[in-house]
Amino acid sequence: MTRTSLLLAIVATAALAGCNNADHTIVAGGPDEDPVNEVDVANVQLPPSITATKSYRCKDNSVLRIDWLSDGSARVHTGESDAGTQVQVGEGGPLSGSADAATVTYEGKSCKA
């Protein structure tokens, strides 16, 4: 048993000794700056964050999950695997209500939290 493990260790050492014998080139500085790949940091805008997530049951017994976003919009999930639809909240939009309200109206359906 000792002889087998010693033999395997010697074979593994010999195999690793032959790996990566290429010369390495060390560069004192970083890569050349390419102005095409520079990002204008001033124009970067983050997506809105989720301020609240609530589930609502509608009168037709369907379930909605609404992610309320920081920019005043919401993402409405109508199914388990649904990625959601981003909608505007308020007059003229399909969703009215707020994250603090006990009831919301989505596409004419009244839903309670």
Secondary structure, 3 states (H helix, E strand, C coil): CHHHHHHHHHHHHHHHHCCCCCCCCCCCCCCCCCHHHCCCHHHCCCCCCEEEEEEEEECCCCEEEEEEECCCEEEEECCCCCCCEEEEECCCCCEECCCCCCEEEECCEEEEC
